[in-house]
Amino acid sequence: MRSRISIALFLLPIGLLFLYLTVGRYKVGFQGVVGALVGSHDLPPTARAVVLKVRLPRGLEAAVVGADLALAGALFQGMFRNPLVDSRILGVSAGAAFGAALAILWGLPWYLVDAVAFAFGLGAVWLVLFLSRRFGGSILVLVISGVLVGSLFSALLGLIKYVADPLGVLPAITYWLLGGLSGARWSDMALLLPLSLLGGGVLFLSRWRVNLLSLDEREALSLGVNVRRCRAGYVLLGTLLVAAAVSKAGIIGWVGLITPHAARALVGPDHARVIPASAALGASFLLLLDAIARGSMRTEIPLGVLTGIIGVPVFLLLFMRLLQGRGGWG
């Protein structure tokens, strides 16, 4: 049964990508999409350009970004032994947002905005790890350090928004912070794909270790796992995935929270299965949402808005179920 579920999860984002390529204001049917992909000369040049130069790079970017956020969410939930944790817990998103806003304020070109956002995302987590090691290195200290660093960068972001030109710079910063893939192009994949394959590949090959980190620290030590070193390595791995996604798509929340729960419901709690299932569901989830974002209204809906509309009720449901399972507030 689980093998069938695994095959279905593998095929789901591929099927949704084909569906995604047919959605948009310019109508291209399924046969037209197939014709564009195989290089048919019977297809109008405009339809071929829409599929190959606009929708396909955007669809692939949506799938990769969704998979990255879901992988990081599954990793952090297992590592911190908390089902309500997602990729924002370590301040990565806040650091990347500050970096992007700073680059926009300086008037840098968009490819440098992505690079500065990525660098500040990594820098934020380096600061979190430094503070955590300085004050003991426990999970509690790591999480508190992440909250503090995230709050610091959020405050600095507020300062940048306050001093930014309200007619030109501020709208650009706000648009980036809302999240979206409207500027996706093939050149984006040159950086996003290698980073995602590196982070996702290493995590996939060592996914069984996440089960050990989800144990009590003394139990993991008794099994020969250097918990602090292993935890720091996985934090950097998750940060690489989140920073790569955020630098290209802006702040897209809730994907890393929702999809790992759906993966565990389908394949069980073993992270050897949860991690690849989360990647498939994350890619599928963001493909579906981006198709809605660009096809449901005349103006495109920011992805961060859509994920918030869906994510908040789901988070509330998960939180209430967690409280019920633990017997309430007491």
SULQUIVEN-V800897 format. One record per pair of residues at least 12 apart in sequence whose ideal C-beta (glycine too) atoms are under 7 Angstrom apart, sorted by the first residue. I is the first residue (numbers start at 0). J is the second residue. D is the distance in Angstrom with one decimal. If there is no record, write none. Layout:
BEGIN
i=(I:I)
j=(J:J)
d=(D:D)
END
This chain:
BEGIN
i=(1:4:4:8:8:8:9:11:11:12:12:12:12:12:15:15:15:16:16:16:17:19:19:19:19:20:20:20:20:20:22:22:23:23:23:25:27:27:27:31:32:35:35:35:56:56:56:56:57:57:58:59:60:60:60:60:60:60:61:61:61:61:62:62:62:63:63:63:64:64:64:64:64:65:65:65:65:65:65:66:66:66:66:67:67:67:67:67:68:68:68:68:68:68:68:69:69:69:69:69:69:69:69:70:70:70:70:70:70:70:71:71:71:71:71:72:72:72:72:72:72:72:72:73:73:73:73:73:74:74:74:74:75:75:76:77:77:77:77:78:78:78:78:78:79:79:80:82:82:82:83:83:83:85:85:86:86:86:87:87:88:88:89:89:89:89:89:90:90:90:90:90:90:90:91:91:91:91:91:91:91:92:92:92:93:93:93:93:94:94:94:94:94:95:95:95:95:95:95:95:96:96:96:97:97:97:97:98:98:98:98:98:99:99:99:99:100:100:100:100:101:101:102:102:103:103:103:103:104:104:104:109:113:113:116:116:117:117:117:120:120:120:120:120:121:121:123:123:124:124:124:126:127:127:127:127:128:128:130:131:136:160:175:176:176:177:177:177:177:178:178:178:178:178:178:178:179:179:179:179:179:180:180:180:181:187:191:191:194:194:195:195:198:198:198:199:199:201:202:202:203:203:206:206:206:207:208:209:210:210:211:212:212:212:212:248:249:250:251:251:251:252:252:252:252:253:253:253:253:254:254:254:254:256:256:257:257:258:258:258:258:259:259:260:261:262:262:262:288:288:288:289:291:292)
j=(266:265:266:276:279:280:279:279:283:62:279:282:283:286:283:286:287:58:62:286:32:54:58:286:290:32:50:54:55:58:290:294:54:293:294:49:46:49:50:46:50:47:50:51:183:184:185:188:180:183:286:188:180:183:187:188:191:247:180:285:286:289:282:285:286:191:192:195:244:247:248:251:285:254:281:282:284:285:286:199:278:281:282:195:240:241:243:244:86:241:244:251:254:255:281:254:255:258:259:277:278:280:281:199:202:240:274:277:278:281:86:237:240:241:255:85:86:254:255:256:258:259:277:259:262:273:274:277:202:209:233:237:88:237:259:209:212:213:270:209:212:213:230:233:138:142:213:260:317:321:317:318:321:255:256:237:241:255:149:252:142:145:124:127:145:234:238:123:124:127:145:148:149:152:120:123:124:238:241:242:245:241:245:250:123:149:152:153:119:120:122:123:152:116:117:119:120:242:245:246:156:176:250:119:152:155:156:115:116:118:119:120:112:115:116:175:156:159:160:172:115:159:115:116:168:171:172:175:159:163:168:182:246:247:245:246:242:243:246:238:241:242:245:246:238:242:148:152:234:235:238:148:141:144:145:148:231:234:144:144:227:172:249:249:250:249:301:303:304:248:249:250:251:301:302:303:248:249:299:301:302:248:289:302:299:247:243:247:239:243:240:243:236:239:240:240:278:236:236:274:274:275:270:271:274:271:229:270:269:270:224:226:229:230:233:302:303:303:302:303:306:303:306:307:310:306:307:309:310:281:284:285:306:310:314:310:313:277:280:281:284:273:277:317:280:276:277:280:302:305:306:302:305:305)
d=(6.0:5.5:6.2:5.4:4.2:6.8:6.1:6.0:4.9:5.5:5.7:4.1:4.7:6.3:5.2:4.6:6.2:5.2:6.4:6.2:6.3:6.9:4.6:5.2:5.0:4.5:5.6:5.0:6.4:6.2:4.6:4.6:6.4:6.6:5.9:5.1:5.1:6.2:5.9:5.4:5.7:4.7:3.9:5.6:5.3:5.5:4.8:6.6:5.3:3.9:6.3:6.4:5.6:4.4:5.9:6.6:6.6:6.5:5.6:4.7:5.1:4.5:3.9:6.8:5.6:5.8:6.4:5.1:4.4:6.3:4.7:7.0:6.0:5.9:4.1:4.6:5.6:2.9:6.8:6.7:4.2:4.8:4.3:5.3:4.2:6.8:6.0:4.1:6.0:6.7:5.3:6.6:4.1:4.6:5.8:5.9:6.0:4.1:6.5:4.3:5.8:6.2:2.5:5.7:6.0:5.5:6.4:6.0:5.3:7.0:4.2:4.2:4.6:4.8:5.4:4.8:5.5:6.9:2.5:5.8:6.6:5.0:6.9:3.9:6.6:5.5:5.4:4.0:6.4:6.3:6.0:4.7:6.1:5.8:5.4:4.4:6.6:4.7:5.2:6.4:4.8:6.9:6.3:5.7:5.9:6.7:5.4:6.8:6.7:6.6:6.6:6.4:6.8:4.0:4.0:6.7:4.4:4.2:6.9:6.7:6.2:5.2:5.4:5.3:3.9:6.6:6.7:4.4:6.8:5.8:5.0:4.0:3.4:6.2:4.8:5.9:5.7:5.3:4.4:5.8:6.9:6.7:5.5:5.6:6.6:4.1:4.0:5.0:4.5:4.8:6.1:2.7:4.9:4.3:6.8:5.7:3.6:5.8:4.2:5.9:5.5:5.9:5.8:5.7:4.4:5.2:4.7:4.5:4.4:6.2:2.8:6.8:5.4:6.6:3.9:5.5:5.5:4.6:6.9:4.8:6.6:6.2:4.0:7.0:6.1:5.2:5.2:6.7:5.6:5.7:5.8:6.8:4.5:6.0:6.4:4.1:4.9:6.6:4.0:6.7:6.6:3.3:6.0:6.8:6.1:5.5:5.4:6.0:6.4:6.9:4.2:5.3:6.9:4.6:4.9:5.1:5.9:6.4:4.1:4.9:5.1:6.1:4.9:6.1:5.4:6.5:3.5:4.7:6.2:5.8:3.8:5.0:4.1:5.7:4.5:3.3:6.8:6.1:6.9:5.0:5.0:5.7:5.8:6.8:5.9:5.7:5.7:5.3:6.2:4.2:6.7:5.8:5.5:4.3:4.4:6.8:6.5:6.0:5.7:6.3:6.4:6.4:5.4:5.2:4.4:5.2:6.4:4.1:6.7:5.1:5.0:6.9:6.3:6.2:6.9:6.9:6.6:5.4:5.1:5.3:5.6:6.3:5.6:6.2:6.2:4.5:6.5:6.8:2.6:5.7:6.2:6.3:6.1:6.5:6.3:6.0:5.2:5.3:4.4:4.5:5.7:6.4:4.8:6.3:5.4:3.8:4.3:5.5:6.1:5.1:6.5:6.2:6.6:5.7)
END
